């Protein structure tokens, strides 16, 4: 597809495809493809994070939708998972989130949810894309009396807050001191409020968005920011969200970041102990550390491995009837409660485990050991098919033969940026460093990198 990537449409604001013109056509396309004759199914909820370009895109999207007879519900800045939840709970035909997740403020994008609260299938995204690009005939213009309306909804925050707390059985968090870094993003208001309402002492950071400071040296990409505050205030842990709060990264009481794989491991083990890990299986992506697989084997938990992307994890859980999975990057999917990754919900689940087991985060995270790993992201001049790069393919085969069961390599293009990601993992850290260098040289020779 030309517009949709691995997680919706994304790009630089005010440049194709993140322009008001495309947003207007996207609104019309969503109306044409997802309209239903069912009760209240002519409604769409539009959420956004705190980027300044959200105003521009929200207005254009709304215009496209109402011109096609759809009513639009506008809750303002809210996390992506809140929009997924509201789409389903409010009986909407679709939900649209305006966000570029962890990217800087210059970027923005569209994530689209169907009436069931799940991200759209590739097939539906392709149909919508064809309408946006004009490859499908446009519907006739609505007569004036059939034009839709737009409504500001004031209770959206409250709806999601109560839902999120309920998923953790409103567990009291009294006695916990928590640093909450919202990255000046979509969770800036509701995340600190939720933890405070449950009784925790909250030290806020990244909760003063101005439209351009989202993800700026704070949030999930910079957990060391929360870590420093944890040390300064003697807090029990730090919780850092990305721009749209569908991901969360934790730091322990020493201010040390805890890998997403360790969080996946401790959550899966806890769910199994509670009898809530359906089929004794969990799902993760190919990016997860071999140590996670090792820990899961020790606890009798089957691991379902998917391609990168939380949508792939969710599809695997739905296909196999699983109840939990996620990505090392901080997406956690508690499928009994949510249809997408949810940073706030995930944080509540981890806090519940800490309270119920009366354990620190570091103690819980010690349930697995990690193989030494290195990930390099290289900007590339182009994205030729990897299968056609003879030098790189030869080197990959040599690595696989050398590694055996002691390590692995994974090389792939980013789905949202002009980058190639090189991952090497091995029991021997020296082998990791050596092979990262070899693969980097091969990429530079076969593809070339910008100066």
FIRO-255904 format. One line per 10 residues: number of its first residue (from 1); their letters; for each residue x, y, z of N, C-alpha, C. Coordinates in steps of 0.1 Angstrom, whole numbers, m for minus. Example, Ala and Ser with C-alpha at 12.3 -4.5 7.8 and 13.67 -1.06 7.14 Angstrom:
REM FIRO-255904
1> AS> 132,m57,78,123,m45,78,132,m33,78  128,m22,71,137,m11,71,129,0,79
//
This chain:
REM FIRO-255904
1> XXXXXXXXXX> 8,m12,0,0,0,0,9,13,0  3,24,m5,11,36,m7,10,45,5  m1,44,12,m3,53,24,m2,46,37  m8,34,39,m8,27,51,5,20,53  11,21,65,23,14,69,20,3,79  29,0,88,27,m11,97,17,m6,108  16,7,110,7,12,120,m1,25,116  m9,23,105,m17,34,100,m9,42,90  m13,55,88,m7,64,79,2,73,88  14,76,83,23,84,91,33,92,82
11> XXXXXXXXXX> 36,104,87,46,112,79,48,125,86  54,134,79,57,147,84,45,156,82  41,163,92,29,172,92,30,182,81  19,184,74,18,194,63,26,190,50  30,178,50,36,172,38,29,159,35  27,156,22,20,144,18,26,132,25  17,123,31,3,123,31,m4,130,43  4,136,52,m2,142,64,m6,156,61  m15,158,52,m20,171,49,m35,172,51  m40,184,53,m55,186,54,m63,180,43
21> XXXXXXXXXX> m57,181,31,m64,176,19,m66,161,20  m55,154,24,m56,139,25,m65,135,37  m64,143,48,m73,140,59,m88,142,56  m91,152,48,m105,154,43,m109,142,35  m101,137,26,m104,125,18,m105,113,27  m96,112,37,m96,101,46,m110,100,53  m115,112,58,m128,112,64,m139,107,55  m139,111,43,m149,107,33,m147,92,31  m135,87,30,m132,73,27,m137,64,38  m134,68,51,m139,60,62,m154,59,63
31> XXXXXXXXXX> m160,71,60,m175,71,59,m180,61,49  m174,61,37,m179,52,26,m177,38,29  m166,34,36,m162,20,38,m168,14,50  m169,23,61,m173,17,74,m187,21,78  m194,29,70,m208,32,73,m216,20,75  m225,20,84,m234,9,86,m249,14,88  m258,5,85,m272,9,86,m277,6,100  m268,0,109,m272,m4,122,m274,9,131  m280,6,143,m284,17,152,m271,25,156  m271,38,154,m260,47,158,m247,44,151
41> XXXXXXXXXX> m247,36,140,m234,33,134,m230,44,124  m236,55,124,m232,66,116,m223,76,124  m216,71,135,m208,79,143,m194,75,143  m185,85,144,m171,83,145,m165,91,156  m156,85,164,m149,92,175,m135,95,170  m131,108,171,m117,112,167,m110,116,179  m99,110,182,m90,114,193,m77,119,187  m69,125,196,m56,130,191,m46,131,203  m33,131,200,m24,134,211,m22,149,211  m10,154,216,m9,168,219,m1,176,208
51> XXXXXXXXXX> 1,170,197,9,177,186,1,189,181  8,199,177,1,211,172,m6,208,159  m1,199,151,m8,196,139,m21,188,140  m24,184,153,m36,177,155,m48,185,152  m47,198,155,m59,207,153,m62,208,138  m52,209,130,m54,209,115,m60,197,110  m55,185,114,m60,172,109,m74,169,114  m76,172,127,m89,169,133,m100,177,126  m98,189,123,m108,198,116,m110,192,102  m100,188,94,m102,183,81,m109,170,81
61> XXXXXXXXXX> m105,161,90,m111,148,91,m126,150,94  m129,158,103,m143,161,107,m151,166,95  m145,175,88,m152,180,76,m156,169,66  m146,160,63,m148,149,54,m159,140,59  m159,137,72,m169,127,78,m183,133,78  m184,146,82,m198,151,83,m204,154,69  m195,157,59,m200,159,46,m206,146,40  m202,134,46,m208,122,42,m219,117,51  m224,126,59,m235,122,68,m231,115,81  m219,115,85,m215,109,97,m214,119,108
71> XXXXXXXXXX> m219,115,120,m217,124,132,m203,121,138  m197,132,143,m183,130,148,m183,134,163  m177,125,171,m175,128,185,m161,132,188  m159,143,195,m146,149,196,m142,150,211  m135,140,217,m131,141,231,m119,149,234  m111,153,224,m99,160,227,m87,150,229  m76,155,235,m64,146,237,m67,135,246  m65,123,241,m67,110,249,m58,100,243  m54,90,251,m45,79,246,m52,71,235  m44,65,227,m49,57,216,m58,46,221
81> XXXXXXXXXX> m54,38,232,m63,28,237,m77,33,242  m77,45,247,m90,51,251,m99,53,239  m93,57,228,m102,58,216,m107,45,211  m98,35,212,m103,21,208,m114,17,217  m113,19,230,m123,16,240,m136,23,237  m135,36,235,m147,45,233,m154,41,220  m146,37,209,m152,33,197,m162,22,199  m158,12,206,m167,1,209,m178,4,219  m174,10,230,m184,12,241,m195,22,237  m192,32,228,m202,42,223,m208,38,210
91> XXXXXXXXXX> m206,26,206,m213,21,194,m210,29,181  m197,32,179,m194,39,167,m190,30,156  m191,36,144,m187,28,132,m172,27,131  m165,37,136,m150,37,136,m145,47,146  m132,45,149,m125,54,157,m112,58,150  m108,71,151,m96,75,144,m88,83,154  m75,78,155,m66,85,164,m55,92,156  m53,105,159,m43,113,153,m31,113,161  m20,106,157,m8,105,165,3,99,156  15,103,160,27,96,155,35,89,166
101> XXXXXXXXXX> 27,85,176,33,77,187,45,83,193  57,77,192,69,81,198,77,91,190  73,94,178,80,103,169,80,117,174  89,126,169,89,140,173,76,147,168  74,159,173,62,167,171,60,170,156  71,171,148,69,174,134,61,163,127  60,151,132,53,140,125,39,139,131  30,133,123,17,129,128,12,118,119  0,113,122,m5,101,115,m19,98,119  m25,88,113,m38,83,115,m38,68,118
111> XXXXXXXXXX> m44,64,130,m47,51,133,m62,49,132  m67,39,126,m81,37,124,m85,24,131  m96,25,139,m102,13,145,m116,10,139  m119,m3,139,m133,m6,134,m142,m6,146  m155,m9,144,m165,m9,154,m163,m18,166  m154,m28,164,m151,m38,175,m139,m33,183  m134,m21,180,m123,m16,187,m109,m21,183  m109,m29,173,m96,m35,168,m91,m26,156  m78,m26,154,m73,m19,142,m77,m27,130  m79,m19,119,m85,m25,107,m75,m35,101
121> XXXXXXXXXX> m81,m45,94,m74,m55,86,m67,m48,75  m57,m55,69,m50,m50,57,m59,m48,46  m69,m57,45,m79,m56,34,m87,m43,34  m92,m40,46,m100,m28,48,m91,m15,46  m79,m16,51,m70,m4,49,m68,m2,34  m66,m13,27,m64,m11,13,m76,m5,5  m88,m9,9,m100,m3,3,m101,12,6  m98,15,19,m99,29,23,m88,37,15  m76,31,14,m65,38,7,m69,41,m8  m76,31,m14,m80,33,m28,m90,45,m29
131> XXXXXXXXXX> m99,46,m19,m108,57,m19,m101,71,m17  m91,71,m8,m84,83,m6,m76,88,m18  m70,78,m25,m62,81,m37,m71,83,m50  m84,82,m49,m92,84,m60,m93,72,m70  m89,60,m65,m89,48,m74,m103,42,m73  m112,47,m65,m126,42,m64,m135,54,m67  m147,51,m73,m156,63,m75,m161,69,m62  m163,82,m62,m168,88,m50,m183,87,m50  m188,87,m37,m203,86,m36,m208,100,m39  m221,100,m43,m228,113,m46,m228,122,m33
141> XXXXXXXXXX> m227,135,m35,m227,144,m24,m241,143,m16  m240,143,m3,m251,143,6,m260,155,4  m273,154,5,m282,166,4,m280,173,18  m283,186,18,m280,194,30,m286,188,43  m298,183,42,m304,178,55,m298,165,60  m289,159,52,m283,146,56,m269,148,61  m264,161,61,m250,163,65,m249,160,80  m238,155,85,m237,151,99,m233,163,108  m232,160,121,m229,170,131,m216,166,138  m209,176,144,m198,173,153,m201,177,167
151> XXXXXXXXXX> m197,169,177,m200,171,191,m188,170,199  m185,180,208,m175,178,218,m181,170,230  m174,159,233,m180,150,244,m171,152,257  m178,156,267,m171,159,280,m168,148,289  m176,137,287,m174,126,297,m165,115,292  m158,117,281,m149,106,276,m138,103,285  m131,113,291,m121,110,301,m126,101,312  m137,105,318,m143,98,329,m146,84,326  m151,82,314,m155,68,309,m142,59,309  m131,65,303,m119,56,302,m113,54,316
161> XXXXXXXXXX> m113,65,324,m106,64,337,m113,52,345  m126,52,346,m133,42,353,m131,28,347  m130,27,334,m127,14,327,m113,9,331  m103,18,330,m90,14,333,m88,9,347  m94,17,357,m93,12,371,m100,m1,373  m111,m3,367,m119,m15,368,m111,m27,364  m103,m26,353,m95,m37,348,m85,m43,359  m81,m34,368,m72,m38,379,m80,m40,392  m93,m41,391,m102,m43,403,m100,m32,413  m97,m20,408,m95,m8,416,m86,m10,428
171> XXXXXXXXXX> m75,m18,426,m66,m22,437,m60,m9,443  m60,m9,456,m54,3,463,m39,3,461  m34,15,458,m20,17,456,m13,25,468  m20,26,479,m15,33,490,m1,27,494  8,36,497,21,32,501,31,32,490  27,33,478,35,34,466,38,48,462  51,51,460,55,64,454,59,62,440  53,68,430,55,65,416,58,78,408  69,77,400,72,88,391,64,85,378  56,94,373,48,92,361,52,102,350
181> XXXXXXXXXX> 59,97,340,64,106,329,55,104,317  47,114,313,38,112,302,43,118,289  56,122,289,62,126,276,55,138,270  48,146,278,40,157,272,30,152,262  26,140,263,17,134,253,3,132,258  m4,123,252,m19,121,253,m23,117,267  m14,111,275,m18,107,289,m15,118,299  m11,130,295,m6,140,304,m16,143,316  m29,142,313,m39,145,323,m44,133,331  m48,123,323,m55,112,330,m46,102,337
191> XXXXXXXXXX> m34,100,332,m25,89,338,m22,93,353  m17,105,356,m14,108,370,m27,108,378  m38,112,372,m50,112,380,m55,98,384  m53,88,375,m57,75,378,m49,69,390  m36,70,389,m28,65,400,m30,72,413  m33,85,412,m36,93,424,m49,88,430  m59,87,422,m72,82,427,m72,69,434  m62,60,430,m61,47,436,m52,47,448  m47,59,452,m40,61,464,m25,62,464  m19,62,452,m4,63,451,0,77,453
201> XXXXXXXXXX> 12,79,457,18,92,457,25,94,444  21,104,436,25,106,422,35,118,421  46,116,415,55,127,410,54,128,395  48,139,391,45,140,376,57,146,369  58,142,356,68,148,347,62,146,333  66,156,324,61,155,311,46,157,310  40,165,318,26,167,318,22,181,315  30,188,307,27,202,304,29,204,288  21,198,280,22,199,266,20,213,261  28,216,250,26,229,244,25,228,229
211> XXXXXXXXXX> 23,215,224,22,213,210,34,209,203  46,212,209,58,209,202,68,201,211  65,199,224,75,193,233,72,178,235  62,172,228,59,158,229,71,150,226  74,140,235,85,131,234,99,137,234  100,150,238,112,157,238,120,154,250  129,144,249,138,140,259,130,136,272  119,130,269,110,125,280,101,114,275  94,107,284,86,96,280,93,83,277  86,74,270,91,60,269,104,59,262
221> XXXXXXXXXX> 108,68,253,121,67,246,132,72,255  129,78,266,139,83,276,136,79,290  135,66,293,132,62,306,142,67,317  154,70,312,164,75,322,159,88,329  150,96,322,145,108,328,137,105,340  128,95,339,120,90,350,129,84,361  140,77,356,149,70,365,156,80,374  160,91,369,167,101,377,157,107,387  145,109,384,135,114,393,132,103,404  132,91,400,130,80,410,141,81,421
231> XXXXXXXXXX> 153,83,416,164,84,426,163,96,435  159,107,428,158,120,436,148,119,447  137,113,444,125,113,453,124,100,461  133,90,459,132,78,466,119,70,463  115,71,450,103,65,446,104,50,444  93,43,444,93,28,442,96,24,428  91,32,418,93,29,404,90,41,396  94,40,383,90,50,373,82,44,362  72,52,357,64,47,346,64,58,335  69,54,323,71,63,312,62,59,300
241> XXXXXXXXXX> 54,68,295,45,66,284,51,72,271  47,67,260,50,73,247,40,83,244  41,90,232,32,101,229,17,98,229  13,86,225,m1,82,225,m5,72,236  5,69,245,3,61,257,m2,47,254  1,41,242,m2,27,240,10,19,244  21,25,248,33,18,252,37,23,266  44,15,274,49,19,287,62,12,290  72,20,295,85,15,299,86,18,314  91,8,322,93,9,336,107,11,340
251> XXXXXXXXXX> 109,18,352,122,19,358,120,14,372  130,7,378,129,1,391,133,12,402  134,8,414,136,17,425,150,23,425  159,17,417,173,22,416,173,32,404  162,34,397,162,42,385,167,35,372  168,22,373,173,14,362,161,10,353  161,13,340,151,8,331,149,m7,331  137,m12,331,134,m26,331,130,m30,316  136,m39,310,132,m42,296,118,m47,295  112,m44,283,99,m48,280,97,m63,281
261> XXXXXXXXXX> 108,m71,278,107,m85,278,105,m90,293  112,m84,302,111,m88,316,97,m85,321  91,m74,317,77,m71,320,68,m81,315  70,m85,302,62,m95,296,63,m108,304  75,m112,308,77,m124,315,70,m124,329  72,m114,337,66,m113,350,51,m113,349  45,m106,339,31,m105,337,25,m119,333  32,m126,324,27,m139,319,27,m149,331  38,m149,338,39,m158,350,28,m155,360  26,m143,363,15,m139,373,2,m144,368
271> XXXXXXXXXX> m1,m141,355,m14,m145,349,m16,m160,350  m5,m168,347,m6,m182,348,m9,m187,362  m2,m180,372,m5,m184,386,m19,m181,390  m25,m171,384,m39,m167,387,m49,m176,379  m44,m184,370,m53,m192,361,m60,m183,350  m53,m172,347,m59,m163,337,m51,m162,324  m41,m171,323,m34,m172,310,m39,m183,302  m49,m179,293,m56,m189,285,m47,m198,277  m49,m211,278,m41,m221,271,m26,m221,275  m23,m215,286,m9,m214,290,0,m210,279
281> XXXXXXXXXX> m4,m199,272,4,m194,261,4,m179,261  15,m173,256,16,m159,254,22,m156,241  21,m144,236,26,m140,223,36,m129,224  46,m130,216,56,m119,215,61,m118,200  69,m108,197,74,m107,183,88,m112,182  93,m113,170,106,m118,167,117,m109,174  113,m97,179,123,m88,185,125,m92,200  117,m101,206,119,m104,220,132,m113,222  138,m111,233,150,m117,237,148,m132,239  159,m140,235,158,m154,237,157,m158,252
291> XXXXXXXXXX> 161,m149,260,159,m151,275,144,m152,279  135,m145,272,121,m146,274,116,m160,271  120,m165,260,116,m179,256,121,m189,266  133,m187,271,139,m196,281,131,m196,294  127,m184,298,119,m182,311,105,m188,309  99,m187,298,86,m192,295,86,m208,295  97,m213,290,98,m228,290,99,m233,304  106,m226,313,107,m230,327,94,m230,334  85,m222,330,72,m221,336,61,m228,329  65,m235,318,55,m243,311,45,m235,303
301> XXXXXXXXXX> 50,m223,298,42,m214,290,47,m215,275  37,m217,266,40,m218,252,42,m203,247  51,m201,238,54,m188,232,49,m188,217  41,m179,214,37,m177,200,45,m165,195  53,m167,184,61,m157,179,55,m151,166  55,m137,166,49,m131,154,59,m121,148  55,m115,137,62,m104,131,61,m92,140  69,m82,137,69,m70,145,56,m62,144  51,m56,155,39,m48,154,29,m54,164  23,m45,172,13,m50,182,1,m56,175
311> XXXXXXXXXX> m2,m51,163,m14,m57,156,m12,m72,153  1,m75,150,4,m89,147,3,m98,160  7,m92,171,5,m99,184,m10,m101,187  m18,m91,185,m32,m92,188,m38,m102,179  m35,m102,166,m41,m112,157,m37,m126,161  m25,m128,165,m21,m141,170,m29,m146,182  m31,m137,191,m39,m140,203,m53,m143,200  m59,m136,190,m73,m139,186,m73,m152,179  m63,m155,171,m63,m168,163,m62,m180,172  m53,m178,183,m50,m190,191,m58,m190,205
321> XXXXXXXXXX> m67,m180,206,m74,m179,219,m66,m175,231  m55,m168,229,m46,m164,240,m52,m151,246  m46,m149,258,m51,m137,266,m41,m127,269  m28,m130,265,m18,m120,269,m6,m121,259  0,m109,256,12,m109,248,17,m94,247  27,m92,239,32,m79,237,46,m78,230  51,m66,230,64,m64,224,74,m59,234  87,m61,231,97,m56,240,98,m41,240  92,m35,230,92,m20,230,82,m14,240  74,m22,247,65,m16,257,51,m18,254
331> XXXXXXXXXX> 47,m24,242,33,m27,240,29,m39,248  19,m39,257,14,m50,264,0,m52,261  m5,m64,257,m19,m66,253,m25,m75,263  m34,m70,272,m42,m78,281,m55,m80,274  m56,m91,266,m67,m93,257,m81,m95,263  m81,m98,276,m94,m99,283,m100,m86,286  m91,m75,285,m96,m62,288,m96,m52,277  m86,m54,268,m84,m43,258,m82,m49,244  m84,m41,234,m83,m46,220,m70,m41,213  m62,m34,221,m49,m29,216,m39,m27,228
341> XXXXXXXXXX> m27,m23,225,m17,m21,235,m22,m9,244  m21,m9,257,m26,1,266,m16,3,277  m8,15,276,2,17,286,m3,19,300  m14,26,302,m20,28,315,m25,15,321  m33,8,313,m38,m5,318,m27,m14,322  m17,m15,314,m5,m23,316,2,m20,329  4,m7,331,10,m2,344,2,m6,356  m11,m5,355,m20,m9,366,m19,m24,369  m17,m32,358,m16,m47,360,m3,m50,367  8,m43,363,21,m46,369,21,m41,384
351> XXXXXXXXXX> 15,m30,387,14,m25,400,5,m34,409  m5,m40,403,m13,m50,411,m4,m62,415  4,m67,405,13,m78,409,22,m74,420  28,m62,420,37,m58,430,30,m58,444  18,m52,444,10,m51,456,6,m65,462  1,m74,453,m4,m87,457,8,m96,462  19,m95,455,31,m103,459,40,m96,469  37,m83,472,45,m76,482,60,m76,478  62,m74,465,75,m75,459,79,m62,452  92,m59,451,96,m48,443,96,m51,428
361> XXXXXXXXXX> 97,m41,420,97,m44,405,110,m52,402  121,m48,408,133,m55,405,132,m70,408  126,m73,420,125,m87,424,116,m95,414  105,m89,409,97,m95,400,104,m97,386  111,m87,382,118,m87,369,130,m97,369  134,m102,380,145,m112,380,140,m126,376  128,m127,371,123,m140,367,129,m145,354  137,m136,347,143,m141,335,157,m134,334  166,m140,326,179,m135,323,179,m131,308  186,m121,305,186,m117,291,199,m120,284
371> XXXXXXXXXX> 198,m125,272,210,m127,264,215,m114,259  228,m112,259,234,m99,254,228,m96,240  224,m84,238,217,m80,225,221,m66,221  222,m64,208,224,m50,203,216,m48,191  209,m36,191,201,m32,180,206,m19,174  209,m19,161,213,m7,154,203,m3,144  200,10,144,191,15,134,199,24,125  199,20,112,207,28,102,198,35,92  200,48,90,192,54,79,198,49,66  189,46,57,193,41,44,188,50,32
381> XXXXXXXXXX> 195,50,21,192,58,10,180,52,2  177,39,3,166,33,m3,163,20,4  152,13,0,148,1,6,146,m10,m4  157,m14,m10,156,m26,m20,153,m39,m12  146,m48,m18,143,m61,m12,156,m67,m6  155,m71,7,167,m77,13,171,m90,6  161,m97,1,165,m110,m5,174,m108,m18  174,m96,m23,182,m94,m35,196,m88,m32  199,m87,m19,212,m81,m15,222,m93,m13  230,m96,m23,238,m109,m22,248,m109,m11
391> XXXXXXXXXX> 255,m98,m9,265,m97,2,259,m99,16  248,m92,18,241,m93,31,235,m107,33  229,m112,23,223,m126,24,234,m136,28  245,m135,21,256,m145,24,261,m143,38  262,m131,43,267,m129,57,256,m134,67  244,m133,64,233,m137,73,234,m153,74  236,m159,63,237,m174,63,249,m178,72  260,m171,70,272,m174,78,270,m173,93  262,m162,96,259,m160,110,251,m171,116  240,m175,109,231,m185,113,239,m198,116
401> XXXXXXXXXX> 248,m201,107,256,m214,108,265,m213,120  270,m201,123,279,m199,134,272,m199,148  260,m193,148,253,m191,160,247,m205,166  241,m213,158,235,m224,163,224,m220,172  223,m227,184,213,m223,194,217,m212,204  229,m207,201,235,m197,211,232,m183,208  225,m181,196,222,m167,192,214,m166,180  212,m154,175,203,m152,164,206,m138,158  202,m136,146,202,m123,139,189,m120,133  185,m107,133,173,m103,127,175,m89,120
411> XXXXXXXXXX> 173,m89,107,175,m77,99,163,m74,91  158,m62,93,145,m58,86,145,m43,85  136,m39,75,134,m24,74,123,m19,84  124,m7,88,114,m1,95,101,1,87  90,m1,93,78,1,85,73,15,84  79,24,92,75,38,93,86,48,89  98,44,89,109,53,86,119,47,76  127,55,69,137,50,60,150,45,68  147,35,75,158,29,83,158,14,81  170,8,84,171,m7,85,175,m10,99
421> XXXXXXXXXX> 169,m20,105,171,m24,119,179,m37,119  191,m36,126,200,m48,126,200,m52,141  195,m64,144,195,m70,157,204,m82,158  213,m83,167,221,m94,170,220,m98,185  219,m111,187,217,m115,201,225,m128,203  233,m129,214,242,m141,215,245,m142,230  248,m154,235,252,m156,248,266,m149,251  274,m148,240,287,m141,241,286,m127,237  288,m117,245,287,m103,241,297,m99,231  308,m105,231,319,m102,221,314,m106,207
431> XXXXXXXXXX> 307,m117,206,301,m122,193,291,m112,188  283,m106,197,272,m96,194,279,m84,187  289,m79,194,296,m67,189,303,m70,175  309,m81,174,316,m84,161,306,m85,149  295,m92,152,285,m94,141,277,m81,137  275,m73,147,269,m60,145,278,m52,135  291,m52,137,300,m45,129,300,m50,115  300,m64,113,300,m70,100,287,m67,93  275,m67,99,263,m65,92,262,m50,89  267,m41,97,266,m27,94,275,m24,82
441> XXXXXXXXXX> 286,m30,81,295,m28,69,288,m33,56  281,m45,58,275,m51,46,263,m42,41  256,m36,50,245,m27,47,250,m15,39  261,m9,45,266,3,39,271,0,24  276,m12,22,281,m16,9,270,m19,0  260,m26,4,249,m31,m5,239,m20,m7  236,m12,2,225,m2,1,230,12,1  239,15,10,244,29,11,236,36,22  242,45,29,236,53,39,238,68,36  228,76,39,230,91,37,241,96,45
451> X> 248,106,39,259,113,46,254,121,58
//
